[in-house]
Amino acid sequence: MSNVIIIGSGPAGISAALYTTRAGIDTIVIGKDYGALQKASEIENYYGFPNPISGKQLIEGGMEQAKRLGAKILSDEVVGLSYDEKLLVLTKDGEYSGDSVVIATGTSRSTPRIKGLKEYEGHGVSYCAVCDAFFYRGKDVAVLGNGEYALHEALELLSTSSSVTILTNGKELTTNVPSNINVNTDVIEAFSGSEILKKVIFQNGNSMNISGLFVAVGVAGSTDLAKKIGASTENNRILVDSNMATNIPGLYAAGDCTGGLLQISKAVYEGAKAGSEIVKYIRSINKKSA
Ligand SMILES: Cc1cc2nc3c(=O)[nH]c(=O)nc-3n(C[C@H](O)[C@H](O)[C@H](O)COP(=O)(O)OP(=O)(O)OC[C@H]3O[C@@H](n4cnc5c(N)ncnc54)[C@H](O)[C@@H]3O)c2cc1C
């Protein structure tokens, strides 16, 4: 049976699911929490509620609605996106393949402000281990982060790099790291080099030589996921056409992650548009293969 995987259970992801499930497409929605709305105590500018409603109420209502229509909603964190005959979504706890995928993960977290990080993007600083590990074969590399996402990137690098160190930048590790991956918890002062990145300098005066740094702070943000599969991004947003389609066949994006008006109404519209376009897309691939 044709299927869609929706990453994000906020207004955009759930709206997409309402359209795909009602069209009979097997739909899995994966979300790690309540997204931006978990902090919204009173919403009074969204259609249909005479009195303010909390973000939590709105999200829970949307999830119930999607479940009633047949969507499967999973609580998990997505750490990777790739392609293997079908689109492949990797999570902390498993992997799911889909004919189509929607990225509806809200706004990307900001990159930490550390001297040198921005300057060395593309010159030693990468946001995707699976894309760029190849360039650092036999070299010493580091991953910036302290959770599951950082561990996933470090494991990806282990087989090709000479050594892998997770740099937590003063934060506590929130996951168990195997002994073949080094961990450094010192606070970082700067990344330095010449044309390309060469070392990380810590606030305590120590330094460490590295050839590559992979940024994996917090959870995989929208543009991190998009970049992993080669979808076009600009600054912190995923580029889509008027059908919410990215440049990768079958991959759509909706909601805050596409930029513009960061509001529920826009996320709901884009989710609905992505969902209805996916229905057409899946019908067209099924027709071709019949
Ligand atoms: C405090 C606050 C108050 C707001 N008040 C209003 C308001 O009054 N009116 C209004 O219109 N808008 C308001 N907004 C904006 C509104 O919340 C957003 O525009 C809207 O939630 C965007 O929906 P979304 O589905 O694109 O993203 P989100 O609602 O952020 O949902 C993102 C989803 O993606 C999931 N996710 C992210 N990364 C991963 C990952 N790696 N793996 C798995 N899941 C992942 C999250 O768990 C979540 O389910 C407010 C925002 C904030 C922060």
The ligand as an SDF file (V2000), in Angstrom:
LIG
                    3D

 53 58  0  0  0  0  0  0  0  0999 V2000
    5.0510   31.0620   22.5540 C   0  0  0  0  0  0  0  0  0  0  0  0
    4.4100   31.0060   21.1920 C   0  0  0  0  0  0  0  0  0  0  0  0
    3.1430   31.5040   21.0220 C   0  0  0  0  0  0  0  0  0  0  0  0
    2.5280   31.4650   19.7700 C   0  0  0  0  0  0  0  0  0  0  0  0
    1.2840   31.9910   19.6330 N   0  0  0  0  0  0  0  0  0  0  0  0
    0.6580   31.9440   18.4350 C   0  0  0  0  0  0  0  0  0  0  0  0
   -0.6610   32.4820   18.2800 C   0  0  0  0  0  0  0  0  0  0  0  0
   -1.2510   33.0000   19.2250 O   0  0  0  0  0  0  0  0  0  0  0  0
   -1.2270   32.3720   17.0490 N   0  0  0  0  0  0  0  0  0  0  0  0
   -0.6090   31.8160   15.9730 C   0  0  0  0  0  0  0  0  0  0  0  0
   -1.2080   31.7440   14.8970 O   0  0  0  0  0  0  0  0  0  0  0  0
    0.6440   31.3230   16.1090 N   0  0  0  0  0  0  0  0  0  0  0  0
    1.2860   31.3800   17.2960 C   0  0  0  0  0  0  0  0  0  0  0  0
    2.5720   30.8860   17.4250 N   0  0  0  0  0  0  0  0  0  0  0  0
    3.2320   30.3200   16.2370 C   0  0  0  0  0  0  0  0  0  0  0  0
    2.7580   28.8910   15.9680 C   0  0  0  0  0  0  0  0  0  0  0  0
    2.9790   28.1420   17.1430 O   0  0  0  0  0  0  0  0  0  0  0  0
    3.5060   28.2810   14.7880 C   0  0  0  0  0  0  0  0  0  0  0  0
    3.4010   29.1200   13.6650 O   0  0  0  0  0  0  0  0  0  0  0  0
    2.9330   26.9140   14.4240 C   0  0  0  0  0  0  0  0  0  0  0  0
    2.9250   26.0740   15.5540 O   0  0  0  0  0  0  0  0  0  0  0  0
    3.7490   26.2870   13.3060 C   0  0  0  0  0  0  0  0  0  0  0  0
    3.2970   24.9970   13.0790 O   0  0  0  0  0  0  0  0  0  0  0  0
    4.2970   23.8760   12.4770 P   0  0  0  0  0  0  0  0  0  0  0  0
    3.4560   22.6380   12.3840 O   0  0  0  0  0  0  0  0  0  0  0  0
    4.9480   24.3920   11.2570 O   0  0  0  0  0  0  0  0  0  0  0  0
    5.4530   23.7210   13.5600 O   0  0  0  0  0  0  0  0  0  0  0  0
    5.3870   23.3330   15.1050 P   0  0  0  0  0  0  0  0  0  0  0  0
    4.0640   23.6400   15.6790 O   0  0  0  0  0  0  0  0  0  0  0  0
    6.5830   23.9380   15.7350 O   0  0  0  0  0  0  0  0  0  0  0  0
    5.5220   21.7530   15.1070 O   0  0  0  0  0  0  0  0  0  0  0  0
    6.7260   21.1460   14.7900 C   0  0  0  0  0  0  0  0  0  0  0  0
    6.5840   19.6540   15.0020 C   0  0  0  0  0  0  0  0  0  0  0  0
    7.7770   19.0190   14.5340 O   0  0  0  0  0  0  0  0  0  0  0  0
    8.2570   18.1340   15.5420 C   0  0  0  0  0  0  0  0  0  0  0  0
    9.6950   17.9780   15.3540 N   0  0  0  0  0  0  0  0  0  0  0  0
   10.6660   18.9270   15.2060 C   0  0  0  0  0  0  0  0  0  0  0  0
   11.8670   18.3540   15.0040 N   0  0  0  0  0  0  0  0  0  0  0  0
   11.6530   17.0100   15.0140 C   0  0  0  0  0  0  0  0  0  0  0  0
   12.4920   15.8650   14.8770 C   0  0  0  0  0  0  0  0  0  0  0  0
   13.8080   15.9730   14.6300 N   0  0  0  0  0  0  0  0  0  0  0  0
   11.9230   14.6480   14.9860 N   0  0  0  0  0  0  0  0  0  0  0  0
   10.5840   14.4940   15.2170 C   0  0  0  0  0  0  0  0  0  0  0  0
    9.7490   15.5520   15.3420 N   0  0  0  0  0  0  0  0  0  0  0  0
   10.2710   16.7660   15.2470 C   0  0  0  0  0  0  0  0  0  0  0  0
    7.8390   18.7670   16.8520 C   0  0  0  0  0  0  0  0  0  0  0  0
    7.8360   17.7960   17.8760 O   0  0  0  0  0  0  0  0  0  0  0  0
    6.4360   19.2330   16.4670 C   0  0  0  0  0  0  0  0  0  0  0  0
    5.5460   18.1380   16.5350 O   0  0  0  0  0  0  0  0  0  0  0  0
    3.2100   30.9010   18.6570 C   0  0  0  0  0  0  0  0  0  0  0  0
    4.4880   30.3810   18.8430 C   0  0  0  0  0  0  0  0  0  0  0  0
    5.0960   30.4350   20.0800 C   0  0  0  0  0  0  0  0  0  0  0  0
    6.4730   29.8680   20.2590 C   0  0  0  0  0  0  0  0  0  0  0  0
  1  2  1  0
  2  3  1  0
  2 52  2  0
  3  4  2  0
  4  5  1  0
  4 50  1  0
  5  6  2  0
  6  7  1  0
  6 13  1  0
  7  8  2  0
  7  9  1  0
  9 10  1  0
 10 11  2  0
 10 12  1  0
 12 13  2  0
 13 14  1  0
 14 15  1  0
 14 50  1  0
 15 16  1  0
 16 17  1  0
 16 18  1  0
 18 19  1  0
 18 20  1  0
 20 21  1  0
 20 22  1  0
 22 23  1  0
 23 24  1  0
 24 25  2  0
 24 26  1  0
 24 27  1  0
 27 28  1  0
 28 29  2  0
 28 30  1  0
 28 31  1  0
 31 32  1  0
 32 33  1  0
 33 34  1  0
 33 48  1  0
 34 35  1  0
 35 36  1  0
 35 46  1  0
 36 37  1  0
 36 45  1  0
 37 38  2  0
 38 39  1  0
 39 40  1  0
 39 45  2  0
 40 41  1  0
 40 42  2  0
 42 43  1  0
 43 44  2  0
 44 45  1  0
 46 47  1  0
 46 48  1  0
 48 49  1  0
 50 51  2  0
 51 52  1  0
 52 53  1  0
M  END
$$$$
